[in-house]
């Protein structure tokens, strides 16, 4: 069982930066694929970034967001730069055991989810 707790969300102006953190419980954190998804108001949840043996990004955030992990701290991060109003959403951290899966962008690859943290980007 893995429990995930996100933090770092908030209100920021367009062009600004935020860093989200996701703290995970459990002693096998390093063996999990980790991901960030987001859900904007009135829209479906969408893939943002994932990290396992490599890092993957949605086209909409490539070059602006960076996912990283610190296995010693059981934490995954999402550094978000050059934020845009369209990045406004609830951001969710997810963990899955399919470390080498090519389906890293699919929600059903992840068994464990956090409660989410809200990010609001003002124009």
Backbone as CSV, one residue per row, in Angstrom:
resi,resn,N_x,N_y,N_z,CA_x,CA_y,CA_z,C_x,C_y,C_z
1,UNK,0.840,-1.188,0.000,0.000,0.000,0.000,0.879,1.243,0.000
2,UNK,0.522,2.196,-0.840,1.265,3.449,-0.938,0.310,4.599,-0.694
3,UNK,0.701,5.504,0.165,-0.081,6.719,0.374,0.704,7.903,-0.169
4,UNK,-0.015,8.785,-0.854,0.613,9.919,-1.515,0.005,11.219,-1.019
5,UNK,0.859,12.171,-0.727,0.391,13.481,-0.262,1.083,14.567,-1.063
6,UNK,0.279,15.335,-1.799,0.819,16.423,-2.617,0.869,17.720,-1.818
7,UNK,1.769,18.588,-2.216,1.861,19.929,-1.644,2.521,20.852,-2.655
8,UNK,2.427,22.154,-2.392,3.119,23.119,-3.231,2.241,23.903,-4.182
9,UNK,0.964,23.572,-4.229,0.067,24.312,-5.104,-0.178,25.721,-4.581
10,UNK,-0.827,26.521,-5.405,-1.128,27.884,-4.990,-1.505,28.757,-6.159
11,UNK,-1.513,30.052,-5.905,-1.856,31.057,-6.912,-0.577,31.719,-7.402
12,UNK,-0.422,31.801,-8.709,0.765,32.407,-9.294,0.365,33.158,-10.554
13,UNK,1.109,34.202,-10.864,0.843,34.946,-12.097,1.404,34.207,-13.299
14,UNK,0.821,34.473,-14.439,1.328,33.890,-15.676,2.806,34.235,-15.837
15,UNK,3.574,33.247,-16.263,5.014,33.420,-16.398,5.793,33.012,-15.171
16,UNK,5.095,32.788,-14.084,5.736,32.416,-12.830,6.025,30.932,-12.734
17,UNK,6.500,30.535,-11.567,6.904,29.149,-11.336,6.321,28.634,-10.026
18,UNK,6.135,27.335,-9.990,5.753,26.614,-8.779,6.457,25.271,-8.811
19,UNK,6.700,24.731,-7.615,7.208,23.366,-7.518,6.262,22.553,-6.643
20,UNK,5.711,21.524,-7.253,4.853,20.596,-6.528,5.696,19.457,-5.978
21,UNK,5.289,18.987,-4.810,5.936,17.835,-4.195,4.893,16.763,-3.910
22,UNK,5.330,15.527,-3.941,4.460,14.405,-3.612,5.255,13.459,-2.727
23,UNK,4.861,13.384,-1.467,5.536,12.514,-0.512,4.816,11.176,-0.457
24,UNK,5.584,10.103,-0.561,5.012,8.763,-0.594,5.422,7.970,0.635
25,UNK,4.511,7.166,1.101,4.832,6.237,2.175,5.329,4.940,1.562
26,UNK,5.843,4.052,2.372,6.261,2.750,1.864,7.752,2.655,1.640
27,UNK,8.260,1.431,1.684,9.703,1.214,1.580,10.159,0.828,0.188
28,UNK,9.225,0.757,-0.773,9.606,0.360,-2.129,9.372,1.471,-3.133
29,UNK,9.463,2.695,-2.671,9.181,3.858,-3.520,10.010,3.832,-4.799
30,UNK,11.260,3.457,-4.718,12.145,3.510,-5.880,11.715,2.565,-6.993
31,UNK,10.907,1.582,-6.691,10.468,0.622,-7.701,9.172,1.033,-8.399
32,UNK,8.604,2.139,-7.973,7.352,2.588,-8.556,7.573,3.610,-9.667
33,UNK,6.771,3.499,-10.699,6.655,4.582,-11.660,5.769,5.654,-11.029
34,UNK,6.173,6.897,-11.163,5.436,8.008,-10.574,4.982,8.956,-11.671
35,UNK,3.854,9.582,-11.455,3.322,10.464,-12.479,2.540,11.609,-11.869
36,UNK,2.380,12.627,-12.670,1.492,13.739,-12.348,0.416,13.823,-13.421
37,UNK,-0.801,13.974,-12.965,-1.937,14.240,-13.836,-2.582,15.537,-13.357
38,UNK,-3.428,16.102,-14.182,-4.141,17.303,-13.757,-5.559,17.288,-14.305
39,UNK,-6.423,18.000,-13.597,-7.812,18.097,-14.025,-8.266,19.529,-13.861
40,UNK,-8.555,20.158,-14.994,-9.066,21.522,-14.991,-10.575,21.494,-14.784
41,UNK,-11.144,22.590,-14.311,-12.596,22.639,-14.085,-13.371,22.297,-15.349
42,UNK,-14.282,21.369,-15.224,-15.116,20.993,-16.351,-14.451,20.115,-17.397
43,UNK,-13.232,19.677,-17.110,-12.509,18.845,-18.083,-12.116,17.516,-17.459
44,UNK,-11.738,16.582,-18.313,-11.275,15.287,-17.831,-9.832,15.396,-17.340
45,UNK,-9.482,14.473,-16.473,-8.117,14.429,-15.980,-7.177,14.044,-17.123
46,UNK,-6.016,14.693,-17.169,-5.067,14.444,-18.247,-3.665,14.226,-17.718
47,UNK,-2.903,13.489,-18.487,-1.510,13.205,-18.157,-0.659,14.463,-18.278
48,UNK,0.265,14.624,-17.335,1.199,15.751,-17.371,2.639,15.250,-17.554
49,UNK,3.080,14.377,-16.653,4.464,13.902,-16.706,4.584,12.610,-15.910
50,UNK,5.575,11.812,-16.253,5.829,10.564,-15.543,7.326,10.332,-15.463
51,UNK,7.733,9.578,-14.449,9.142,9.243,-14.299,9.279,7.821,-13.771
52,UNK,10.100,7.053,-14.455,10.456,5.717,-13.993,11.927,5.551,-14.307
53,UNK,12.231,4.767,-15.350,13.620,4.664,-15.787,13.965,5.818,-16.717
54,UNK,12.896,6.544,-17.177,13.044,7.739,-17.985,11.943,8.719,-17.582
55,UNK,11.984,9.890,-18.172,10.960,10.896,-17.904,10.159,11.157,-19.162
56,UNK,8.874,11.389,-18.982,7.960,11.591,-20.101,7.082,12.801,-19.806
57,UNK,6.712,13.509,-20.868,5.929,14.720,-20.700,4.817,14.801,-21.739
58,UNK,3.733,15.418,-21.332,2.707,15.791,-22.294,3.258,16.912,-23.170
59,UNK,2.815,16.950,-24.406,3.314,17.981,-25.324,3.040,19.385,-24.788
60,UNK,1.939,19.538,-24.089,1.530,20.861,-23.621,2.461,21.434,-22.547
61,UNK,3.269,20.579,-21.909,4.139,21.062,-20.837,5.622,20.848,-21.148
62,UNK,5.913,20.190,-22.231,7.305,19.886,-22.580,8.100,21.175,-22.722
63,UNK,9.261,21.204,-22.082,10.104,22.390,-22.118,9.808,23.389,-21.016
64,UNK,8.680,23.213,-20.333,8.323,24.132,-19.242,8.299,23.425,-17.886
65,UNK,7.910,22.161,-17.879,7.802,21.394,-16.636,8.921,20.358,-16.589
66,UNK,9.369,20.067,-15.367,10.375,19.033,-15.154,9.951,18.149,-13.995
67,UNK,9.886,16.852,-14.248,9.583,15.897,-13.193,10.897,15.298,-12.695
68,UNK,10.985,15.104,-11.387,12.176,14.494,-10.798,11.764,13.728,-9.554
69,UNK,12.670,12.913,-9.046,12.365,12.140,-7.846,13.597,12.037,-6.977
70,UNK,13.361,11.956,-5.696,14.424,11.732,-4.717,14.036,10.478,-3.954
71,UNK,14.613,9.360,-4.327,14.229,8.085,-3.729,14.605,8.017,-2.247
72,UNK,15.617,8.751,-1.841,16.002,8.766,-0.432,14.941,9.448,0.428
73,UNK,14.209,10.358,-0.189,13.162,11.091,0.535,11.764,10.610,0.178
74,UNK,11.672,9.584,-0.667,10.357,9.077,-1.099,9.482,10.197,-1.642
75,UNK,10.055,11.029,-2.468,9.347,12.204,-2.950,9.556,12.381,-4.450
76,UNK,8.509,12.773,-5.114,8.583,13.139,-6.525,8.177,14.605,-6.636
77,UNK,8.809,15.294,-7.565,8.597,16.728,-7.727,8.115,17.042,-9.133
78,UNK,7.440,18.173,-9.246,7.094,18.708,-10.557,7.427,20.193,-10.534
79,UNK,8.523,20.547,-11.185,8.909,21.944,-11.312,8.184,22.527,-12.517
80,UNK,7.403,23.556,-12.271,6.584,24.150,-13.322,7.047,25.593,-13.548
81,UNK,7.570,25.844,-14.728,8.043,27.178,-15.102,7.199,27.730,-16.239
82,UNK,7.298,29.023,-16.452,6.569,29.689,-17.547,5.103,29.292,-17.527
83,UNK,4.501,29.375,-16.380,3.119,28.929,-16.224,2.163,29.794,-17.018
84,UNK,1.122,29.140,-17.510,0.097,29.793,-18.319,-1.258,29.626,-17.643
85,UNK,-2.192,30.501,-17.934,-3.536,30.337,-17.343,-4.136,28.968,-17.627
86,UNK,-3.821,28.402,-18.768,-4.366,27.085,-19.105,-3.739,25.953,-18.298
87,UNK,-2.742,26.249,-17.482,-2.195,25.250,-16.570,-3.008,25.166,-15.286
88,UNK,-3.969,26.049,-15.130,-4.824,26.035,-13.946,-5.575,24.718,-13.856
89,UNK,-5.423,24.029,-12.717,-6.034,22.709,-12.538,-5.714,22.200,-11.143
90,UNK,-6.387,21.113,-10.792,-5.967,20.309,-9.637,-4.932,19.312,-10.153
91,UNK,-3.823,19.238,-9.457,-2.734,18.353,-9.861,-2.675,17.157,-8.913
92,UNK,-2.616,15.969,-9.514,-2.632,14.732,-8.757,-1.349,13.947,-8.988
93,UNK,-0.837,13.404,-7.918,0.300,12.511,-7.967,-0.214,11.077,-8.014
94,UNK,0.485,10.221,-8.763,0.059,8.837,-8.880,1.277,7.913,-8.860
95,UNK,1.079,6.702,-8.355,2.143,5.699,-8.300,1.644,4.394,-8.896
96,UNK,2.517,3.762,-9.686,2.152,2.495,-10.288,3.328,1.538,-10.297
97,UNK,3.042,0.260,-10.308,4.097,-0.744,-10.212,4.665,-1.172,-11.556
98,UNK,4.087,-0.698,-12.658,4.590,-1.072,-13.982,5.715,-0.123,-14.383
99,UNK,6.893,-0.399,-13.863,8.021,0.524,-13.994,8.447,0.740,-15.438
100,UNK,8.321,-0.281,-16.276,8.785,-0.170,-17.662,7.637,-0.085,-18.660
101,UNK,6.480,0.254,-18.176,5.317,0.314,-19.058,5.437,1.445,-20.063
102,UNK,4.969,1.156,-21.266,4.915,2.195,-22.295,3.629,2.995,-22.176
103,UNK,2.738,2.550,-21.321,1.442,3.216,-21.156,1.456,4.181,-19.979
104,UNK,2.566,4.853,-19.782,2.761,5.736,-18.644,1.752,6.885,-18.620
105,UNK,1.097,7.177,-19.741,0.174,8.295,-19.840,-1.255,7.904,-19.468
106,UNK,-1.482,6.632,-19.233,-2.822,6.140,-18.942,-3.076,6.096,-17.443
107,UNK,-4.241,6.589,-17.030,-4.582,6.597,-15.617,-4.610,5.208,-15.011
108,UNK,-5.053,4.221,-15.765,-5.207,2.882,-15.204,-3.872,2.167,-15.000
109,UNK,-2.752,2.818,-15.355,-1.448,2.259,-15.049,-1.051,2.522,-13.596
110,UNK,-1.817,3.363,-12.933,-1.452,3.815,-11.591,-2.509,3.387,-10.574
111,UNK,-2.074,2.655,-9.562,-3.010,2.118,-8.583,-3.229,3.055,-7.410
112,UNK,-2.278,3.951,-7.198,-2.343,4.808,-6.022,-2.358,6.273,-6.435
113,UNK,-3.224,7.028,-5.752,-3.422,8.432,-6.102,-3.449,9.286,-4.844
114,UNK,-2.936,10.499,-4.983,-3.067,11.478,-3.917,-4.383,12.225,-4.031
115,UNK,-4.595,13.133,-3.096,-5.837,13.898,-3.039,-5.808,15.121,-3.951
116,UNK,-4.641,15.493,-4.381,-4.538,16.620,-5.303,-4.156,17.923,-4.621
117,UNK,-3.564,18.792,-5.402,-3.231,20.141,-4.942,-3.611,21.125,-6.043
118,UNK,-4.181,22.236,-5.644,-4.737,23.172,-6.630,-3.678,24.165,-7.100
119,UNK,-3.639,24.359,-8.398,-2.760,25.357,-9.013,-3.622,26.324,-9.808
120,UNK,-3.479,27.599,-9.515,-4.222,28.625,-10.225,-3.237,29.628,-10.804
121,UNK,-3.321,29.832,-12.109,-2.440,30.762,-12.805,-3.282,31.918,-13.309
122,UNK,-2.989,33.103,-12.814,-3.752,34.279,-13.217,-3.089,34.969,-14.401
123,UNK,-3.916,35.564,-15.229,-3.394,36.239,-16.435,-3.064,37.694,-16.154
